[in-house]
Amino acid sequence: MSQSLLTAVLRNPIDRKTVARILQEGSYQVDTVNSSGMNPLKAAVMNGDAGTITSLAGAGFQVTEDVIAFAEKSYPHKPDVICALHRSRSCQVVLHATSGQLEESEPPVPGL
C-alpha cells in the first residue's frame, strides 16, 4: 500500500483525497522507498505541497536533515515547503523529547 501512497503524492497535482484515505486507514509503511530512492515525503517536497508534508510528518514520516537539505538545495524557490519541513522537524523532536526518546543525533532546528 505504501507504493500507492507514493503514487498519489507523485501526481501533479497531488491526489490529496487518496493521500488522506491511505493515511486515515494506516495502510502504509513510513520506510518504503522506490527504486530511485523516492519516498512520499520527498515527492511532496518536489510537488511543493506544504500541507501534504505536514500530514505525512504527522503520520510518522521522519523529516530528516537529509530531506531538509534536499529541499533547500533543490527547491530554494519554495520557502513554504522548507518552512513546513522545519516546523514538522521541530514538532517531531519535541514529541520525541517529551516521550523520553530524544537522541543526540536529533537536535532541534536552530532559530525555530
MDTraj code that builds the backbone (N, CA, C; nanometers):
import mdtraj as md
import numpy as np

residues = "MET SER GLN SER LEU LEU THR ALA VAL LEU ARG ASN PRO ILE ASP ARG LYS THR VAL ALA ARG ILE LEU GLN GLU GLY SER TYR GLN VAL ASP THR VAL ASN SER SER GLY MET ASN PRO LEU LYS ALA ALA VAL MET ASN GLY ASP ALA GLY THR ILE THR SER LEU ALA GLY ALA GLY PHE GLN VAL THR GLU ASP VAL ILE ALA PHE ALA GLU LYS SER TYR PRO HIS LYS PRO ASP VAL ILE CYS ALA LEU HIS ARG SER ARG SER CYS GLN VAL VAL LEU HIS ALA THR SER GLY GLN LEU GLU GLU SER GLU PRO PRO VAL PRO GLY LEU".split()
xyz = np.array([
    [0.0814, -0.1203, 0.0000],
    [0.0000, 0.0000, 0.0000],
    [0.0860, 0.1271, 0.0000],
    [0.2081, 0.1189, 0.0526],
    [0.2924, 0.2378, 0.0533],
    [0.3181, 0.2885, -0.0874],
    [0.3320, 0.1977, -0.1818],
    [0.3571, 0.2419, -0.3188],
    [0.2398, 0.3237, -0.3710],
    [0.1164, 0.2866, -0.3349],
    [0.0031, 0.3658, -0.3806],
    [0.0034, 0.5036, -0.3145],
    [0.0554, 0.5140, -0.1928],
    [0.0705, 0.6444, -0.1292],
    [0.1727, 0.7268, -0.2073],
    [0.2830, 0.6649, -0.2420],
    [0.3844, 0.7352, -0.3208],
    [0.3271, 0.7785, -0.4558],
    [0.2524, 0.6922, -0.5187],
    [0.1911, 0.7255, -0.6470],
    [0.0977, 0.8455, -0.6332],
    [0.0184, 0.8477, -0.5271],
    [-0.0746, 0.9593, -0.5049],
    [-0.0004, 1.0900, -0.4820],
    [0.1132, 1.0836, -0.4120],
    [0.1893, 1.2053, -0.3834],
    [0.2701, 1.2494, -0.5053],
    [0.3102, 1.1558, -0.5893],
    [0.3864, 1.1905, -0.7093],
    [0.3011, 1.2564, -0.8174],
    [0.1714, 1.2391, -0.8109],
    [0.0847, 1.3015, -0.9117],
    [0.0937, 1.4524, -0.9008],
    [0.0776, 1.5170, -1.0136],
    [0.0801, 1.6629, -1.0141],
    [-0.0481, 1.7122, -1.0788],
    [-0.1432, 1.7637, -1.0039],
    [-0.1343, 1.7908, -0.8606],
    [-0.1497, 1.6635, -0.7776],
    [-0.1050, 1.6724, -0.6539],
    [-0.1122, 1.5596, -0.5611],
    [-0.2574, 1.5162, -0.5447],
    [-0.2785, 1.3858, -0.5414],
    [-0.4110, 1.3277, -0.5195],
    [-0.4386, 1.3285, -0.3696],
    [-0.4805, 1.4448, -0.3186],
    [-0.4987, 1.4631, -0.1741],
    [-0.6049, 1.3706, -0.1149],
    [-0.7085, 1.3409, -0.1917],
    [-0.8151, 1.2533, -0.1424],
    [-0.7593, 1.1131, -0.1138],
    [-0.6800, 1.0611, -0.2064],
    [-0.6198, 0.9289, -0.1870],
    [-0.5175, 0.9321, -0.0743],
    [-0.4370, 1.0378, -0.0679],
    [-0.3390, 1.0509, 0.0403],
    [-0.4105, 1.0491, 0.1749],
    [-0.5164, 1.1283, 0.1896],
    [-0.5906, 1.1344, 0.3158],
    [-0.6500, 0.9980, 0.3517],
    [-0.7048, 0.9285, 0.2522],
    [-0.7650, 0.7968, 0.2780],
    [-0.6601, 0.6968, 0.3256],
    [-0.5459, 0.6929, 0.2575],
    [-0.4402, 0.5986, 0.2943],
    [-0.3864, 0.6291, 0.4335],
    [-0.3658, 0.7571, 0.4629],
    [-0.3155, 0.7935, 0.5956],
    [-0.4176, 0.7592, 0.7026],
    [-0.5448, 0.7822, 0.6760],
    [-0.6502, 0.7519, 0.7729],
    [-0.6591, 0.6011, 0.7972],
    [-0.6477, 0.5228, 0.6913],
    [-0.6542, 0.3768, 0.7034],
    [-0.5298, 0.3192, 0.7699],
    [-0.4202, 0.3924, 0.7631],
    [-0.2940, 0.3417, 0.8169],
    [-0.2319, 0.2350, 0.7284],
    [-0.2704, 0.2327, 0.6013],
    [-0.2234, 0.1283, 0.5099],
    [-0.0986, 0.1735, 0.4340],
    [0.0071, 0.2032, 0.5090],
    [0.1327, 0.2490, 0.4502],
    [0.2470, 0.2132, 0.5445],
    [0.3673, 0.2147, 0.4924],
    [0.4879, 0.1953, 0.5731],
    [0.5752, 0.3176, 0.5539],
    [0.6208, 0.3761, 0.6623],
    [0.6959, 0.5017, 0.6529],
    [0.8364, 0.4841, 0.5970],
    [0.8874, 0.3632, 0.5935],
    [1.0257, 0.3434, 0.5490],
    [1.0360, 0.2923, 0.4052],
    [0.9257, 0.2925, 0.3311],
    [0.9269, 0.2418, 0.1941],
    [0.9765, 0.3478, 0.0961],
    [1.0678, 0.3057, 0.0095],
    [1.1166, 0.3926, -0.0983],
    [1.1097, 0.3143, -0.2292],
    [1.1009, 0.3859, -0.3398],
    [1.1002, 0.3164, -0.4687],
    [1.2434, 0.2937, -0.5158],
    [1.2599, 0.2390, -0.6356],
    [1.3931, 0.2044, -0.6862],
    [1.4826, 0.3267, -0.7077],
    [1.4233, 0.4452, -0.7155],
    [1.5004, 0.5690, -0.7317],
    [1.5332, 0.6350, -0.5983],
    [1.4934, 0.5722, -0.4880],
    [1.5173, 0.6293, -0.3563],
    [1.4125, 0.7320, -0.3156],
    [1.3038, 0.7392, -0.3905],
    [1.1978, 0.8363, -0.3630],
    [1.1007, 0.7801, -0.2600],
    [1.0608, 0.8661, -0.1668],
    [0.9570, 0.8301, -0.0715],
    [0.8487, 0.9385, -0.0759],
    [0.7341, 0.9147, -0.0135],
    [0.6258, 1.0127, -0.0217],
    [0.6633, 1.1526, 0.0277],
    [0.7469, 1.1621, 0.1306],
    [0.7843, 1.2933, 0.1825],
    [0.8657, 1.3719, 0.0801],
    [0.9633, 1.3074, 0.0179],
    [1.0415, 1.3755, -0.0858],
    [0.9540, 1.4116, -0.2058],
    [0.8583, 1.3262, -0.2392],
    [0.7674, 1.3558, -0.3501],
    [0.6835, 1.4788, -0.3189],
    [0.6390, 1.4930, -0.1944],
    [0.5622, 1.6116, -0.1549],
    [0.6493, 1.7368, -0.1648],
    [0.7772, 1.7242, -0.1309],
    [0.8710, 1.8360, -0.1465],
    [0.8801, 1.8743, -0.2937],
    [0.8980, 1.7760, -0.3792],
    [0.9109, 1.8023, -0.5230],
    [0.7861, 1.8703, -0.5781],
    [0.6696, 1.8302, -0.5298],
    [0.5442, 1.8890, -0.5768],
    [0.5107, 2.0200, -0.5074],
    [0.5923, 2.0583, -0.4095],
    [0.5718, 2.1862, -0.3428],
    [0.4468, 2.1933, -0.2587],
    [0.4098, 2.0835, -0.1959],
    [0.2849, 2.0779, -0.1202],
    [0.3118, 2.0743, 0.0306],
    [0.3105, 2.1922, 0.0921],
    [0.3400, 2.2041, 0.2348],
    [0.2372, 2.1296, 0.3201],
    [0.1111, 2.1326, 0.2799],
    [0.0066, 2.0629, 0.3563],
    [0.0282, 1.9131, 0.3596],
    [0.0678, 1.8559, 0.2463],
    [0.0944, 1.7118, 0.2425],
    [0.2182, 1.6784, 0.3240],
    [0.3182, 1.7640, 0.3221],
    [0.4376, 1.7430, 0.4051],
    [0.3977, 1.7360, 0.5518],
    [0.3156, 1.8301, 0.5956],
    [0.2706, 1.8321, 0.7344],
    [0.1908, 1.7058, 0.7678],
    [0.1028, 1.6640, 0.6781],
    [0.0236, 1.5422, 0.7008],
    [0.1118, 1.4183, 0.7105],
    [0.2082, 1.4073, 0.6195],
    [0.2977, 1.2913, 0.6209],
    [0.3831, 1.2888, 0.7472],
    [0.4351, 1.4046, 0.7866],
    [0.5161, 1.4112, 0.9089],
    [0.4315, 1.3721, 1.0300],
    [0.3073, 1.4167, 1.0323],
    [0.2171, 1.3806, 1.1418],
    [0.1835, 1.2325, 1.1440],
    [0.1936, 1.1678, 1.0276],
    [0.1643, 1.0251, 1.0172],
    [0.2871, 0.9380, 1.0449],
    [0.4007, 1.0010, 1.0757],
    [0.5188, 0.9243, 1.1136],
    [0.6350, 0.9278, 1.0175],
    [0.6189, 0.9945, 0.9040],
    [0.7313, 1.0073, 0.8119],
    [0.8327, 1.1030, 0.8738],
    [0.9551, 1.0573, 0.8893],
    [1.0573, 1.1359, 0.9576],
    [1.1151, 1.2442, 0.8678],
    [1.1096, 1.3656, 0.9177],
    [1.1711, 1.4784, 0.8482],
    [1.3164, 1.4831, 0.8952],
    [1.4034, 1.4268, 0.8143],
    [1.5451, 1.4194, 0.8497],
    [1.6197, 1.5406, 0.7955],
    [1.7402, 1.5566, 0.8424],
    [1.8257, 1.6632, 0.7908],
    [1.8507, 1.6442, 0.6413],
    [1.8567, 1.5186, 0.5965],
    [1.8762, 1.4915, 0.4540],
    [1.7598, 1.5439, 0.3706],
    [1.6373, 1.5255, 0.4192],
    [1.5197, 1.5734, 0.3459],
    [1.5196, 1.7267, 0.3417],
    [1.5536, 1.7887, 0.4544],
    [1.5590, 1.9350, 0.4590],
    [1.6667, 1.9867, 0.3641],
    [1.7842, 1.9233, 0.3657],
    [1.8932, 1.9652, 0.2764],
    [1.8527, 1.9468, 0.1302],
    [1.7840, 1.8378, 0.0987],
    [1.7335, 1.8139, -0.0368],
    [1.6423, 1.9285, -0.0800],
    [1.5512, 1.9679, 0.0073],
    [1.4571, 2.0761, -0.0253],
    [1.5291, 2.2093, -0.0408],
    [1.6193, 2.2388, 0.0513],
    [1.6891, 2.3674, 0.0470],
    [1.7784, 2.3792, -0.0768],
    [1.8398, 2.2685, -0.1175],
    [1.9288, 2.2713, -0.2340],
    [1.8496, 2.2708, -0.3652],
    [1.7491, 2.1843, -0.3725],
    [1.6777, 2.1649, -0.4984],
    [1.5601, 2.2594, -0.5197],
    [1.5033, 2.3084, -0.4105],
    [1.3805, 2.3891, -0.4214],
    [1.3869, 2.5152, -0.3355],
    [1.4929, 2.5953, -0.3494],
    [1.5026, 2.7165, -0.2663],
    [1.3928, 2.8175, -0.2975],
    [1.3280, 2.8030, -0.4121],
    [1.2199, 2.8931, -0.4522],
    [1.0849, 2.8517, -0.3922],
    [1.0861, 2.7521, -0.3033],
    [0.9636, 2.7056, -0.2382],
    [0.9768, 2.7219, -0.0860],
    [0.9791, 2.8469, -0.0372],
    [1.0018, 2.8687, 0.1058],
    [0.8924, 2.8092, 0.1942],
    [0.7681, 2.8003, 0.1458],
    [0.6623, 2.7414, 0.2273],
    [0.6884, 2.5926, 0.2525],
    [0.7471, 2.5252, 0.1557],
    [0.7816, 2.3843, 0.1712],
    [0.8944, 2.3690, 0.2723],
    [0.9953, 2.4526, 0.2607],
    [1.1090, 2.4462, 0.3528],
    [1.0636, 2.4783, 0.4953],
    [0.9772, 2.5773, 0.5103],
    [0.9232, 2.6108, 0.6434],
    [0.8419, 2.4956, 0.7001],
    [0.7603, 2.4308, 0.6157],
    [0.6803, 2.3164, 0.6625],
    [0.7708, 2.2034, 0.7108],
    [0.8814, 2.1810, 0.6412],
    [0.9765, 2.0781, 0.6844],
    [1.0381, 2.1137, 0.8186],
    [1.0826, 2.2385, 0.8336],
    [1.1437, 2.2802, 0.9604],
    [1.0431, 2.2724, 1.0756],
    [0.9202, 2.3177, 1.0518],
    [0.8169, 2.3097, 1.1570],
    [0.7897, 2.1650, 1.1947],
    [0.7750, 2.0794, 1.0950],
    [0.7470, 1.9385, 1.1219],
    [0.8629, 1.8730, 1.1945],
    [0.9840, 1.9055, 1.1546],
    [1.1041, 1.8508, 1.2204],
    [1.1078, 1.8940, 1.3658],
    [1.0805, 2.0203, 1.3922],
    [1.0794, 2.0705, 1.5302],
    [0.9746, 1.9985, 1.6131],
    [0.8563, 1.9785, 1.5569],
    [0.7492, 1.9078, 1.6284],
    [0.7888, 1.7641, 1.6577],
    [0.8521, 1.6976, 1.5620],
    [0.8946, 1.5595, 1.5840],
    [0.9994, 1.5512, 1.6940],
    [1.0914, 1.6472, 1.6993],
    [1.1936, 1.6484, 1.8032],
    [1.1282, 1.6697, 1.9400],
    [1.0333, 1.7616, 1.9482],
    [0.9639, 1.7870, 2.0750],
    [0.8874, 1.6629, 2.1189],
    [0.8183, 1.5978, 2.0261],
    [0.7436, 1.4770, 2.0608],
    [0.8358, 1.3684, 2.1131],
    [0.9518, 1.3503, 2.0494],
    [1.0481, 1.2519, 2.0982],
    [1.1006, 1.2908, 2.2354],
    [1.1257, 1.4182, 2.2571],
    [1.1787, 1.4648, 2.3848],
    [1.0781, 1.4418, 2.4969],
    [0.9522, 1.4684, 2.4706],
    [0.8517, 1.4527, 2.5760],
    [0.8206, 1.3070, 2.6042],
    [0.8549, 1.2192, 2.5121],
    [0.8333, 1.0766, 2.5374],
    [0.9611, 1.0100, 2.5882],
    [1.0645, 1.0902, 2.6107],
    [1.1899, 1.0373, 2.6635],
    [1.2746, 0.9687, 2.5588],
    [1.2502, 0.9937, 2.4305],
    [1.3224, 0.9254, 2.3241],
    [1.4130, 1.0180, 2.2445],
    [1.4419, 1.1359, 2.2957],
    [1.5279, 1.2288, 2.2233],
    [1.6693, 1.1726, 2.2153],
    [1.7241, 1.1726, 2.0980],
    [1.8601, 1.1253, 2.0773],
    [1.9477, 1.2429, 2.0387],
    [2.0734, 1.2362, 2.0723],
    [2.1651, 1.3452, 2.0394],
    [2.1742, 1.3679, 1.8897],
    [2.1456, 1.2687, 1.8092],
    [2.1539, 1.2847, 1.6646],
    [2.0348, 1.3615, 1.6088],
    [1.9415, 1.3999, 1.6946],
    [1.8228, 1.4714, 1.6502],
    [1.8100, 1.6044, 1.7250],
    [1.9034, 1.6976, 1.7032],
    [1.8932, 1.8263, 1.7726],
    [1.7819, 1.9114, 1.7156],
    [1.7281, 2.0026, 1.7968],
    [1.6271, 2.0919, 1.7452],
    [1.6843, 2.1806, 1.6347],
    [1.5985, 2.2258, 1.5473],
    [1.6405, 2.3147, 1.4394],
    [1.6714, 2.4521, 1.4994],
    [1.7924, 2.5039, 1.4785],
    [1.8262, 2.6342, 1.5349],
    [1.7358, 2.7453, 1.4810],
    [1.7014, 2.8355, 1.5678],
    [1.6266, 2.9528, 1.5276],
    [1.4771, 2.9318, 1.5126],
    [1.4274, 2.8114, 1.5446],
    [1.2829, 2.7877, 1.5330],
    [1.2220, 2.7655, 1.6685],
])
top = md.Topology()
chain = top.add_chain()
for i, resn in enumerate(residues, 1):
    res = top.add_residue(resn, chain, resSeq=i)
    for name in ("N", "CA", "C"):
        top.add_atom(name, md.element.get_by_symbol(name[0]), res)
traj = md.Trajectory(xyz[None], top)
